[in-house]
Amino acid sequence: MAISGVAVAYAAVGGLIAYSGIKGATLENTFQAVLKGNLNLTDTETIAGVDSSSGATGDTGAASPSASANQALAKSLATSMGYSSWTTGQEWSDWVSLWNQESGWSITAANPTSNARGIAQNINGYGSDYEEGNATSQITWGIDYIASRYGSPTLAWAHEQENNWY
């Protein structure tokens, strides 16, 4: 499935909106920072004032700026797909924990013992609905998978903890 330029633009804007919310910045300041090349991405992001080194609920555990960007994109996509409740509180914390464990939010993650690939670790590997190197495609597929199989990230995380897969 080809992704249009408009879809990429919407995803980018959604990511900036989510980033602004995470950082507590205005959209105007965020867009100005992007235009000036001064967007302050750090290796980890803190949610709701929880220190990321503590491991406490709310710690996104993002291991890289790309993981942080993918988390911001996930919030935007979940909201646009009708799952805004997944983007805060326990649902968000459990979703982050799930994909931290599965892939570290990496678009190139590969399970060495199966064909599972990408952010959501699709067991069927890459395909037309789960494109290699495409965060939007992988996150969208992952949201649909969690919603249809478990109903919520919290239930998916509970299954992951019990069975070491979801």
DAJOZI-V823924 format. One record per backbone hydrogen bond with DSSP energy under -1.0 kcal/mol. CO is the residue of the C=O (numbers start at 1). NH is the residue of the N-H. If there is no record, write none. Layout:
co->CO nh->NH
co->CO nh->NH
//
This chain:
co->4 nh->8
co->5 nh->9
co->6 nh->10
co->7 nh->11
co->8 nh->12
co->9 nh->13
co->10 nh->14
co->11 nh->15
co->12 nh->16
co->13 nh->17
co->14 nh->18
co->15 nh->19
co->16 nh->20
co->17 nh->21
co->18 nh->22
co->19 nh->23
co->20 nh->24
co->20 nh->25
co->26 nh->30
co->27 nh->31
co->28 nh->32
co->29 nh->33
co->30 nh->34
co->31 nh->35
co->32 nh->36
co->33 nh->38
co->39 nh->41
co->45 nh->60
co->47 nh->50
co->51 nh->54
co->56 nh->59
co->64 nh->68
co->65 nh->69
co->66 nh->70
co->67 nh->71
co->68 nh->72
co->69 nh->73
co->70 nh->74
co->71 nh->75
co->72 nh->76
co->73 nh->77
co->74 nh->78
co->75 nh->79
co->76 nh->80
co->77 nh->81
co->78 nh->83
co->79 nh->82
co->83 nh->86
co->84 nh->87
co->88 nh->92
co->89 nh->93
co->90 nh->94
co->91 nh->95
co->92 nh->96
co->93 nh->97
co->94 nh->98
co->95 nh->99
co->96 nh->100
co->97 nh->101
co->98 nh->102
co->99 nh->103
co->99 nh->104
co->99 nh->105
co->103 nh->106
co->106 nh->109
co->109 nh->118
co->116 nh->111
co->117 nh->122
co->122 nh->117
co->122 nh->125
co->127 nh->130
co->130 nh->127
co->131 nh->134
co->134 nh->138
co->135 nh->139
co->136 nh->140
co->137 nh->141
co->138 nh->142
co->139 nh->143
co->140 nh->144
co->141 nh->145
co->142 nh->146
co->143 nh->147
co->144 nh->148
co->145 nh->149
co->146 nh->150
co->146 nh->151
co->152 nh->156
co->153 nh->157
co->154 nh->158
co->155 nh->159
co->156 nh->160
co->157 nh->161
co->158 nh->162
co->159 nh->163
co->160 nh->164
//
